[in-house]
Amino acid sequence: MYSHELYHGWQDQYFDLNKYIGARQHPPAFDADEEMARQAVVEGEATYVMNLWLMKKSLGVLPTHDQMAMSWARKRR
């Protein structure tokens, strides 16, 4: 969980998440669908990094692309 939240901090440091997502802007910078899509990108990246960290802790090495692809395929079922 910490890796996920820490990654959000880095995202915000480099990309200003409030501006990217359009949060608290009047009038809204984006329509609801675009804002939700941008939020999904932010959360998806942080979740991916969190899973990389978890797999590294479990395996002792960074997972390969194929290993990550298998982990995502299992979650979609």
C-alpha positions as CSV (number, residue, x, y, z in Angstrom):
1,M,0.0,0.0,0.0
2,Y,2.8,2.4,0.8
3,S,4.4,1.9,-2.7
4,H,1.0,2.8,-4.3
5,E,0.7,6.0,-2.3
6,L,4.3,7.0,-2.6
7,Y,4.0,6.6,-6.4
8,H,1.0,9.0,-6.2
9,G,3.3,11.5,-4.5
10,W,5.8,11.2,-7.4
11,Q,3.1,11.5,-9.9
12,D,1.9,14.7,-8.3
13,Q,5.5,16.0,-8.0
14,Y,6.2,15.6,-11.7
15,F,2.7,16.1,-13.3
16,D,0.5,18.1,-10.9
17,L,-2.3,15.6,-10.4
18,N,-4.9,18.3,-9.6
19,K,-4.3,20.0,-12.9
20,Y,-4.0,16.6,-14.8
21,I,-7.3,15.3,-13.4
22,G,-9.0,18.7,-13.5
23,A,-10.0,18.5,-9.9
24,R,-11.4,21.6,-8.2
25,Q,-11.4,23.7,-11.4
26,H,-14.3,26.0,-12.1
27,P,-15.6,25.6,-14.8
28,P,-14.5,22.0,-15.0
29,A,-11.5,21.5,-17.2
30,F,-12.8,18.2,-18.6
31,D,-16.1,16.4,-19.0
32,A,-16.9,13.6,-16.5
33,D,-15.8,10.8,-18.8
34,E,-12.4,12.4,-19.5
35,E,-11.9,13.1,-15.8
36,M,-12.7,9.5,-14.9
37,A,-10.3,8.2,-17.7
38,R,-7.5,10.4,-16.3
39,Q,-8.2,9.2,-12.8
40,A,-8.0,5.6,-14.1
41,V,-4.6,6.3,-15.6
42,V,-3.3,7.7,-12.3
43,E,-4.7,4.8,-10.3
44,G,-3.6,2.2,-12.8
45,E,0.0,3.3,-12.8
46,A,0.1,3.3,-9.0
47,T,-1.4,-0.1,-8.9
48,Y,1.1,-1.5,-11.4
49,V,4.0,-0.1,-9.4
50,M,2.5,-1.6,-6.2
51,N,2.2,-5.0,-7.9
52,L,5.8,-4.7,-9.2
53,W,7.0,-4.1,-5.6
54,L,4.9,-6.9,-4.2
55,M,6.3,-9.4,-6.8
56,K,9.8,-8.2,-6.2
57,K,9.4,-8.8,-2.5
58,S,7.9,-12.3,-3.1
59,L,10.4,-13.4,-5.9
60,G,13.5,-11.5,-4.7
61,V,13.9,-10.0,-8.2
62,L,11.9,-7.7,-10.5
63,P,9.3,-9.7,-12.4
64,T,9.7,-10.1,-16.1
65,H,7.1,-8.7,-18.5
66,D,5.6,-12.2,-19.0
67,Q,5.2,-12.7,-15.3
68,M,3.4,-9.4,-15.0
69,A,1.2,-10.2,-17.9
70,M,0.2,-13.5,-16.2
71,S,-0.6,-11.7,-13.0
72,W,-2.9,-9.3,-14.8
73,A,-4.6,-12.1,-16.8
74,R,-5.5,-13.9,-13.6
75,K,-7.2,-10.8,-12.2
76,R,-9.4,-10.2,-15.2
77,R,-11.1,-13.7,-14.9
